[in-house]
Amino acid sequence: MDLAQIASLTESQAREYLESIIWSDGVICPHCKSNNNTKLSGKAHRDGAYQCNDCRNQFTVTVGTIMEDSHIPLKKWIMAFHLMCSSKKGISALQLQRDLGLGSYRTALFMTHRIRLAMSNHATEQKLKGTVEVDETYIGGKPRKGDGRENKRGRGTKKAPVMVLVEREGKAISKPIKRLSSKDLKSEIKDNVELESKIITDDFKSYRGLKKEFTGGHEVVKHSQGEYSRGGIDTNTAESFFALLKRGHYGVFHNLSKRHLYRYTDEFAFRWNHRKISDSERRDIAIKQASGKRLVYSN
């Protein structure tokens, strides 16, 4: 379905659509994972309610997902998933509030964070392999004039450091890290990349010694000497990922807090990892991943 088709759905049709995705292998009780369930009918029961014949708990398709306890119509949830999955540089909470007619900016912001949680897939993330490019950057806005803060560039800035690991023609893993130390960078690389892989980085000194860790070797592009490519040795793919992230930062979100930065890197990594399929397929994968995840609002 495209966005216009989603907008024409009734609430009952939207629920059936979510059930077809989240319960593609049959109705599963979110409480005990049993498939022995009965659909409830009649005015005494809420729409889409089921009862588990094993644990006796009642539930709907949204229980145990990011949409649980939400008063937002299911059709608007599906539209929000579609907009966030199809917007290459993301969509702001304020724009989502306007597009969906949500009651407040806070509601829209919490909704986007919940969908970003659905986009995250760390529990089942497989390690990267083959040729893997690694790069780092800083994310954060410039200080306003007159606020007394020094606007340092590069290493030493107060912006948040972010790293990305990208397979050539494959997946990406991106996350904020505390510092760009050799220990932190190498730890993330070893945790997320198969040891048989080839690593390509720039000549930042914190990457030194990776050749001993990876049997595929470690190639270095000497950016400090004006070198950006050498016989297929480059970090252009990683830099392309950061280009999208920064365009989203400056052009869409404007301000990315350090507290929630990891949610945005998850969002951009999700779209990157599913970039070769249609918007509708990408949306349905995100909805499928919404099951088993909860995000409770906290001031």
C-alpha positions as a Markdown table, in Angstrom:
| # | Residue | x | y | z |
|---|---|---|---|---|
| 1 | Met | 0.0 | 0.0 | 0.0 |
| 2 | Asp | 1.1 | 3.6 | -0.6 |
| 3 | Leu | 0.3 | 6.5 | 1.6 |
| 4 | Ala | -3.0 | 7.4 | -0.1 |
| 5 | Gln | -4.2 | 3.8 | 0.3 |
| 6 | Ile | -3.3 | 3.8 | 4.0 |
| 7 | Ala | -5.2 | 7.0 | 4.5 |
| 8 | Ser | -8.4 | 5.4 | 3.1 |
| 9 | Leu | -8.3 | 2.5 | 5.5 |
| 10 | Thr | -11.0 | 2.2 | 8.2 |
| 11 | Glu | -9.8 | 1.4 | 11.8 |
| 12 | Ser | -10.9 | -2.2 | 11.4 |
| 13 | Gln | -9.0 | -2.6 | 8.1 |
| 14 | Ala | -5.9 | -1.0 | 9.7 |
| 15 | Arg | -6.1 | -3.5 | 12.6 |
| 16 | Glu | -6.4 | -6.4 | 10.1 |
| 17 | Tyr | -3.4 | -5.1 | 8.2 |
| 18 | Leu | -1.3 | -5.0 | 11.4 |
| 19 | Glu | -2.4 | -8.5 | 12.3 |
| 20 | Ser | -1.4 | -9.8 | 8.9 |
| 21 | Ile | 2.2 | -8.4 | 9.4 |
| 22 | Ile | 2.8 | -8.9 | 13.2 |
| 23 | Trp | 1.0 | -12.3 | 13.2 |
| 24 | Ser | 2.1 | -13.5 | 9.8 |
| 25 | Asp | 2.7 | -17.0 | 11.3 |
| 26 | Gly | -0.6 | -17.1 | 13.2 |
| 27 | Val | -2.0 | -15.3 | 16.3 |
| 28 | Ile | 0.6 | -15.5 | 19.2 |
| 29 | Cys | -0.2 | -14.5 | 22.8 |
| 30 | Pro | 2.2 | -11.8 | 23.8 |
| 31 | His | 2.1 | -13.0 | 27.5 |
| 32 | Cys | 3.0 | -16.6 | 27.2 |
| 33 | Lys | 3.8 | -17.0 | 23.4 |
| 34 | Ser | 1.0 | -19.6 | 23.0 |
| 35 | Asn | -0.7 | -20.0 | 19.6 |
| 36 | Asn | -3.8 | -21.5 | 21.3 |
| 37 | Asn | -6.1 | -18.5 | 21.2 |
| 38 | Thr | -9.7 | -17.6 | 20.6 |
| 39 | Lys | -11.0 | -14.4 | 19.0 |
| 40 | Leu | -13.6 | -12.7 | 21.1 |
| 41 | Ser | -16.7 | -11.1 | 19.7 |
| 42 | Gly | -19.7 | -9.2 | 20.9 |
| 43 | Lys | -20.3 | -5.7 | 22.4 |
| 44 | Ala | -18.7 | -6.8 | 25.7 |
| 45 | His | -15.3 | -7.1 | 24.1 |
| 46 | Arg | -13.0 | -4.5 | 22.5 |
| 47 | Asp | -12.4 | -4.6 | 18.8 |
| 48 | Gly | -9.7 | -7.2 | 17.8 |
| 49 | Ala | -9.6 | -8.8 | 21.2 |
| 50 | Tyr | -8.3 | -12.4 | 21.6 |
| 51 | Gln | -8.1 | -14.6 | 24.7 |
| 52 | Cys | -5.3 | -17.1 | 25.3 |
| 53 | Asn | -6.6 | -20.5 | 26.1 |
| 54 | Asp | -3.5 | -21.3 | 28.1 |
| 55 | Cys | -2.7 | -18.3 | 30.3 |
| 56 | Arg | -6.3 | -16.9 | 30.0 |
| 57 | Asn | -5.1 | -13.3 | 29.3 |
| 58 | Gln | -6.8 | -11.1 | 26.8 |
| 59 | Phe | -4.9 | -9.1 | 24.2 |
| 60 | Thr | -5.0 | -7.4 | 20.8 |
| 61 | Val | -2.4 | -7.0 | 18.1 |
| 62 | Thr | -0.9 | -3.9 | 19.7 |
| 63 | Val | -0.2 | -5.5 | 23.1 |
| 64 | Gly | 3.5 | -6.1 | 23.6 |
| 65 | Thr | 4.4 | -3.7 | 20.8 |
| 66 | Ile | 5.5 | -0.1 | 20.7 |
| 67 | Met | 1.8 | 0.8 | 20.0 |
| 68 | Glu | 0.5 | -0.6 | 23.3 |
| 69 | Asp | -1.7 | 1.7 | 25.4 |
| 70 | Ser | -1.7 | 4.3 | 22.6 |
| 71 | His | -4.8 | 6.3 | 21.9 |
| 72 | Ile | -3.6 | 7.3 | 18.4 |
| 73 | Pro | -5.7 | 5.6 | 15.6 |
| 74 | Leu | -4.0 | 2.6 | 14.1 |
| 75 | Lys | -4.3 | 4.1 | 10.6 |
| 76 | Lys | -2.2 | 7.0 | 11.8 |
| 77 | Trp | 0.4 | 4.6 | 13.2 |
| 78 | Ile | 0.7 | 2.9 | 9.9 |
| 79 | Met | 1.0 | 6.3 | 8.1 |
| 80 | Ala | 3.7 | 7.4 | 10.6 |
| 81 | Phe | 5.7 | 4.2 | 9.9 |
| 82 | His | 5.4 | 4.8 | 6.2 |
| 83 | Leu | 6.5 | 8.4 | 6.4 |
| 84 | Met | 9.5 | 7.6 | 8.5 |
| 85 | Cys | 10.6 | 4.6 | 6.4 |
| 86 | Ser | 10.2 | 6.4 | 3.1 |
| 87 | Ser | 11.8 | 9.8 | 3.9 |
| 88 | Lys | 15.4 | 9.4 | 3.0 |
| 89 | Lys | 16.6 | 12.1 | 5.4 |
| 90 | Gly | 13.9 | 11.5 | 8.0 |
| 91 | Ile | 10.9 | 13.5 | 9.0 |
| 92 | Ser | 10.6 | 15.8 | 11.9 |
| 93 | Ala | 8.1 | 15.3 | 14.8 |
| 94 | Leu | 6.7 | 18.7 | 14.0 |
| 95 | Gln | 6.1 | 17.8 | 10.3 |
| 96 | Leu | 4.6 | 14.5 | 11.4 |
| 97 | Gln | 2.2 | 16.4 | 13.8 |
| 98 | Arg | 1.0 | 18.5 | 10.9 |
| 99 | Asp | 0.7 | 15.7 | 8.4 |
| 100 | Leu | -1.2 | 13.3 | 10.7 |
| 101 | Gly | -3.2 | 16.0 | 12.7 |
| 102 | Leu | -1.8 | 14.8 | 16.0 |
| 103 | Gly | -2.8 | 16.7 | 19.2 |
| 104 | Ser | 0.6 | 18.0 | 20.3 |
| 105 | Tyr | 4.3 | 18.1 | 19.4 |
| 106 | Arg | 5.1 | 15.9 | 22.4 |
| 107 | Thr | 2.7 | 13.2 | 21.2 |
| 108 | Ala | 4.4 | 13.3 | 17.8 |
| 109 | Leu | 7.9 | 13.2 | 19.2 |
| 110 | Phe | 7.1 | 10.3 | 21.5 |
| 111 | Met | 5.6 | 8.5 | 18.5 |
| 112 | Thr | 8.7 | 9.0 | 16.4 |
| 113 | His | 10.9 | 7.7 | 19.2 |
| 114 | Arg | 8.7 | 4.6 | 19.5 |
| 115 | Ile | 9.0 | 3.9 | 15.8 |
| 116 | Arg | 12.8 | 4.4 | 16.0 |
| 117 | Leu | 12.8 | 1.7 | 18.7 |
| 118 | Ala | 11.0 | -0.6 | 16.3 |
| 119 | Met | 13.6 | 0.2 | 13.6 |
| 120 | Ser | 16.5 | -0.9 | 16.0 |
| 121 | Asn | 17.6 | -4.5 | 15.6 |
| 122 | His | 20.6 | -4.9 | 17.9 |
| 123 | Ala | 19.4 | -8.2 | 19.5 |
| 124 | Thr | 19.5 | -10.1 | 16.2 |
| 125 | Glu | 22.2 | -8.0 | 14.4 |
| 126 | Gln | 24.7 | -10.2 | 12.6 |
| 127 | Lys | 28.4 | -9.2 | 12.5 |
| 128 | Leu | 29.6 | -7.4 | 9.4 |
| 129 | Lys | 31.9 | -9.2 | 7.0 |
| 130 | Gly | 33.9 | -8.9 | 3.8 |
| 131 | Thr | 35.3 | -5.4 | 3.2 |
| 132 | Val | 34.2 | -3.1 | 6.0 |
| 133 | Glu | 34.7 | 0.7 | 6.0 |
| 134 | Val | 35.0 | 2.4 | 9.3 |
| 135 | Asp | 34.7 | 6.2 | 9.9 |
| 136 | Glu | 33.8 | 8.6 | 12.6 |
| 137 | Thr | 32.4 | 12.1 | 12.8 |
| 138 | Tyr | 30.8 | 14.6 | 15.2 |
| 139 | Ile | 27.2 | 15.4 | 15.4 |
| 140 | Gly | 25.8 | 18.6 | 17.0 |
| 141 | Gly | 24.8 | 22.1 | 16.2 |
| 142 | Lys | 27.0 | 25.2 | 16.3 |
| 143 | Pro | 26.9 | 27.3 | 19.5 |
| 144 | Arg | 24.7 | 30.4 | 19.3 |
| 145 | Lys | 26.5 | 33.7 | 19.2 |
| 146 | Gly | 26.9 | 35.3 | 22.6 |
| 147 | Asp | 26.3 | 32.1 | 24.6 |
| 148 | Gly | 30.0 | 32.1 | 25.8 |
| 149 | Arg | 30.9 | 28.7 | 24.4 |
| 150 | Glu | 34.0 | 28.2 | 22.3 |
| 151 | Asn | 33.2 | 26.7 | 18.8 |
| 152 | Lys | 36.0 | 24.1 | 18.4 |
| 153 | Arg | 36.0 | 22.0 | 15.2 |
| 154 | Gly | 37.1 | 18.4 | 14.8 |
| 155 | Arg | 38.6 | 16.5 | 17.7 |
| 156 | Gly | 38.3 | 18.5 | 20.9 |
| 157 | Thr | 34.8 | 19.7 | 20.1 |
| 158 | Lys | 31.9 | 19.3 | 22.5 |
| 159 | Lys | 29.8 | 17.7 | 19.8 |
| 160 | Ala | 28.9 | 14.0 | 20.2 |
| 161 | Pro | 31.2 | 11.5 | 18.4 |
| 162 | Val | 29.5 | 9.0 | 16.2 |
| 163 | Met | 31.0 | 6.0 | 14.3 |
| 164 | Val | 29.8 | 3.9 | 11.4 |
| 165 | Leu | 30.8 | 0.5 | 10.1 |
| 166 | Val | 29.7 | -0.3 | 6.6 |
| 167 | Glu | 30.0 | -3.4 | 4.5 |
| 168 | Arg | 30.7 | -2.7 | 0.8 |
| 169 | Glu | 27.3 | -3.2 | -0.9 |
| 170 | Gly | 25.9 | -4.3 | 2.5 |
| 171 | Lys | 24.7 | -3.3 | 5.9 |
| 172 | Ala | 25.7 | -0.5 | 8.2 |
| 173 | Ile | 26.0 | -0.2 | 12.0 |
| 174 | Ser | 26.1 | 3.3 | 13.4 |
| 175 | Lys | 26.2 | 4.4 | 17.0 |
| 176 | Pro | 27.4 | 7.3 | 19.3 |
| 177 | Ile | 30.5 | 6.4 | 21.3 |
| 178 | Lys | 31.9 | 8.1 | 24.4 |
| 179 | Arg | 35.2 | 9.1 | 23.0 |
| 180 | Leu | 37.3 | 8.4 | 19.9 |
| 181 | Ser | 40.0 | 6.6 | 21.8 |
| 182 | Ser | 41.8 | 3.6 | 20.4 |
| 183 | Lys | 40.3 | 1.3 | 23.1 |
| 184 | Asp | 36.7 | 2.4 | 22.3 |
| 185 | Leu | 37.0 | 2.4 | 18.5 |
| 186 | Lys | 38.7 | -1.0 | 18.4 |
| 187 | Ser | 36.3 | -2.5 | 20.8 |
| 188 | Glu | 33.3 | -1.5 | 18.7 |
| 189 | Ile | 35.0 | -2.8 | 15.5 |
| 190 | Lys | 35.8 | -6.2 | 17.1 |
| 191 | Asp | 32.3 | -6.5 | 18.6 |
| 192 | Asn | 30.6 | -5.8 | 15.2 |
| 193 | Val | 32.9 | -7.2 | 12.5 |
| 194 | Glu | 33.9 | -10.8 | 11.7 |
| 195 | Leu | 37.7 | -11.3 | 12.3 |
| 196 | Glu | 38.2 | -12.6 | 8.7 |
| 197 | Ser | 37.1 | -9.2 | 7.3 |
| 198 | Lys | 39.2 | -6.5 | 5.7 |
| 199 | Ile | 39.0 | -3.1 | 7.5 |
| 200 | Ile | 39.4 | 0.2 | 5.7 |
| 201 | Thr | 39.8 | 3.4 | 7.7 |
| 202 | Asp | 41.4 | 6.8 | 7.4 |
| 203 | Asp | 44.8 | 7.5 | 9.0 |
| 204 | Phe | 43.5 | 8.5 | 12.5 |
| 205 | Lys | 46.0 | 7.2 | 15.0 |
| 206 | Ser | 43.4 | 5.4 | 17.1 |
| 207 | Tyr | 42.9 | 2.8 | 14.3 |
| 208 | Arg | 46.6 | 1.7 | 14.4 |
| 209 | Gly | 47.1 | -2.0 | 15.2 |
| 210 | Leu | 43.9 | -3.3 | 13.6 |
| 211 | Lys | 46.0 | -5.3 | 11.1 |
| 212 | Lys | 47.0 | -7.7 | 14.0 |
| 213 | Glu | 43.3 | -8.2 | 14.9 |
| 214 | Phe | 41.8 | -9.0 | 11.5 |
| 215 | Thr | 43.1 | -11.7 | 9.2 |
| 216 | Gly | 41.7 | -9.8 | 6.2 |
| 217 | Gly | 44.1 | -7.0 | 6.9 |
| 218 | His | 43.7 | -3.2 | 7.5 |
| 219 | Glu | 44.0 | -0.7 | 4.7 |
| 220 | Val | 44.5 | 3.0 | 5.4 |
| 221 | Val | 43.5 | 6.0 | 3.3 |
| 222 | Lys | 45.8 | 8.9 | 4.2 |
| 223 | His | 43.4 | 11.8 | 4.4 |
| 224 | Ser | 45.9 | 13.9 | 6.2 |
| 225 | Gln | 48.1 | 13.8 | 3.1 |
| 226 | Gly | 45.3 | 14.6 | 0.7 |
| 227 | Glu | 44.7 | 11.0 | -0.4 |
| 228 | Tyr | 41.0 | 9.9 | -0.7 |
| 229 | Ser | 41.2 | 6.8 | -2.9 |
| 230 | Arg | 43.8 | 4.3 | -3.9 |
| 231 | Gly | 43.0 | 1.4 | -6.1 |
| 232 | Gly | 39.6 | 0.8 | -4.6 |
| 233 | Ile | 40.8 | 1.6 | -1.1 |
| 234 | Asp | 38.6 | 4.4 | 0.2 |
| 235 | Thr | 36.0 | 5.2 | 2.9 |
| 236 | Asn | 33.5 | 6.7 | 0.4 |
| 237 | Thr | 30.6 | 4.4 | 1.5 |
| 238 | Ala | 31.0 | 5.3 | 5.1 |
| 239 | Glu | 31.2 | 9.0 | 4.2 |
| 240 | Ser | 28.0 | 8.6 | 2.1 |
| 241 | Phe | 26.2 | 7.3 | 5.2 |
| 242 | Phe | 27.4 | 10.3 | 7.2 |
| 243 | Ala | 26.3 | 12.7 | 4.4 |
| 244 | Leu | 22.7 | 11.4 | 4.8 |
| 245 | Leu | 22.9 | 11.6 | 8.6 |
| 246 | Lys | 24.2 | 15.2 | 8.5 |
| 247 | Arg | 21.7 | 16.3 | 5.9 |
| 248 | Gly | 18.9 | 14.9 | 8.1 |
| 249 | His | 20.5 | 16.7 | 11.1 |
| 250 | Tyr | 20.9 | 20.1 | 9.5 |
| 251 | Gly | 17.9 | 20.1 | 7.2 |
| 252 | Val | 15.2 | 18.2 | 9.0 |
| 253 | Phe | 15.8 | 17.7 | 12.8 |
| 254 | His | 18.1 | 20.8 | 13.4 |
| 255 | Asn | 18.9 | 19.6 | 16.9 |
| 256 | Leu | 19.9 | 16.1 | 17.9 |
| 257 | Ser | 20.3 | 15.7 | 21.7 |
| 258 | Lys | 23.1 | 13.5 | 23.0 |
| 259 | Arg | 20.5 | 11.7 | 25.1 |
| 260 | His | 18.5 | 10.5 | 22.1 |
| 261 | Leu | 21.2 | 10.5 | 19.4 |
| 262 | Tyr | 21.4 | 6.7 | 19.3 |
| 263 | Arg | 17.8 | 6.5 | 18.3 |
| 264 | Tyr | 18.5 | 8.6 | 15.2 |
| 265 | Thr | 21.5 | 6.6 | 14.2 |
| 266 | Asp | 19.4 | 3.5 | 14.5 |
| 267 | Glu | 16.8 | 5.1 | 12.2 |
| 268 | Phe | 19.3 | 6.0 | 9.5 |
| 269 | Ala | 21.0 | 2.6 | 9.7 |
| 270 | Phe | 17.6 | 0.9 | 9.3 |
| 271 | Arg | 16.8 | 2.8 | 6.1 |
| 272 | Trp | 20.3 | 2.2 | 4.8 |
| 273 | Asn | 20.2 | -1.5 | 5.5 |
| 274 | His | 16.8 | -1.8 | 3.6 |
| 275 | Arg | 17.6 | 0.8 | 0.9 |
| 276 | Lys | 17.3 | -1.7 | -2.0 |
| 277 | Ile | 13.6 | -2.6 | -1.4 |
| 278 | Ser | 10.4 | -0.5 | -1.8 |
| 279 | Asp | 9.1 | 1.9 | 0.7 |
| 280 | Ser | 6.2 | -0.4 | 1.5 |
| 281 | Glu | 8.4 | -3.4 | 2.1 |
| 282 | Arg | 10.6 | -1.3 | 4.4 |
| 283 | Arg | 7.6 | -0.1 | 6.3 |
| 284 | Asp | 6.3 | -3.6 | 6.8 |
| 285 | Ile | 9.7 | -4.8 | 8.1 |
| 286 | Ala | 9.7 | -1.9 | 10.7 |
| 287 | Ile | 6.1 | -2.8 | 11.8 |
| 288 | Lys | 7.1 | -6.5 | 12.1 |
| 289 | Gln | 10.0 | -5.4 | 14.4 |
| 290 | Ala | 7.6 | -3.4 | 16.6 |
| 291 | Ser | 6.6 | -6.6 | 18.3 |
| 292 | Gly | 8.2 | -7.3 | 21.7 |
| 293 | Lys | 9.3 | -3.7 | 22.2 |
| 294 | Arg | 8.0 | -1.1 | 24.6 |
| 295 | Leu | 8.9 | 2.5 | 25.3 |
| 296 | Val | 7.2 | 4.1 | 28.2 |
| 297 | Tyr | 7.0 | 7.9 | 28.3 |
| 298 | Ser | 9.0 | 9.6 | 31.0 |
| 299 | Asn | 9.4 | 13.3 | 31.7 |
